[in-house]
Amino acid sequence: MAKTQTIYARIGGNEAVESVVADFYDRVFSDSLLQPYFEDIDRDALYAHQVQFISAVAGGPVSYDGADMQAAHEGMGITGEAFGRVATYLAEALRENGVTEDDVDAILDEVGALKPDVVAQ
């Protein structure tokens, strides 16, 4: 029986994930509601962590080694609205980069499960 291909492999691996993340942050950093959350953030480190995170969520051969979600977002006061916008921009970036709707849904399910660890920390 053939092994089921991961989302990571289906979307094109690391190069595709990097394209998604670049597109995602173009959207996020252009949103006036979200900009204050990123004022004092090392964007290069953030980008690298996001590539790791999306790769891991998509079943890639990558381990996420950033802080756990609750610790990473502690004290940021992220609202449900801000979390929703970020999820929307991720979905748009995934779709824009040719990810199928089923795979977008699977990735967003993983991201949505993290909402309690991100919102209002």
N, C-alpha and C positions, 0 to 999 in steps of 0.2 A: 504494500500500500504506500503510495507516495505521501511524503510529508506535506502538510498544508503550508503553503507559503505565508509568511508573516505580512502584515500590513507594510512594515518597513521595506521588505523586499518588493512588494507589489508597487509601492509608490516611487521606487527608484533609489532607495538607500540613502546614504549620508548626503549626497549632493542634493537630492530632492528635499530632504529635511532642512538643509541649510537654506534652500530657496523659500520654503514655507516660512521658516523663522524670520528671514529677512523681510518678506512680504508682511508677515504678522506684525513685526515691530514697526514697520513703516506706518501701518494703520494705528497701532496703539499710541505711538509717540506723536501722532498728528491729532489725537483726540484731547480736547481741552479738559474734559472730565478726568482723564487718566494721567495727563502730564504731571500733576503734582506728586503722584506716587513714584515718579522716576527721576525727580530733580537731582538727587544726590546719589544716584546709582551708577556703578561702573557698568556701562552699557556693554562693553566687550565681554566682561565676566557674565553678565546677564544673558547675553546672546549664546555664549558657550554652554551655560547651564540649560537654557531652553532647548538647544539642539540635543543635548544629552537627554533631557526629560522627554521630548517628543520621540526621540529614537527609542528610548526604553518603553514608553507607553505603546509604541507601534510594534514592539516585539523585536527590535533590532539587537545586534550583538553589543550593546552598550549598557553600562550600568550608570544609573544616575547617582552621582556622588555629592550632590549639593546638600544643603541643610534640609531637614525634613520640612514639609510644607508649613506646618504650624510655626516652627522656629523661624523660617525664612520670611514669614509675613507678620510676625509679632510686632505689635506697636504701630502698624501701618494704617489701621482703621479702615480697611478695605470694605466698601459697601457691597451689598448684593447687586446693586445697579452696576457698579464698576466691574464686578466679577462677571456679570452677564455680558457686558460689552466686550471684555477680553475674550470670553468664549465665542461670541459672535465673530470677532475679528479672526480668531483662530480658524473657525469654520470657513469664513470667507477666503482666508489665505490657503487653506487646504484645497478648497474647490478651485480656486484660481490656478493652483498648481497641478490640477488634473487628478486629484484624489477622488475616488468614487464615493457616492453618497453613503454606502454601507460602511466604508472605512472611515469617513468623516464621523458618522454616528458612533462607531466603536471608539474612536479617539475621544470624542466629546463625552461619552459615557464615563471614560476613565477620568477625564478632567473634572466633570461634574461631581464625581464621587469625592473630590478633594475640597469641595466648597466649604464644608464645616471647618476645615483646617486653615482656610484662607480668609474667609469673611469675618470681620469684627474681632480680629486677634489683637 
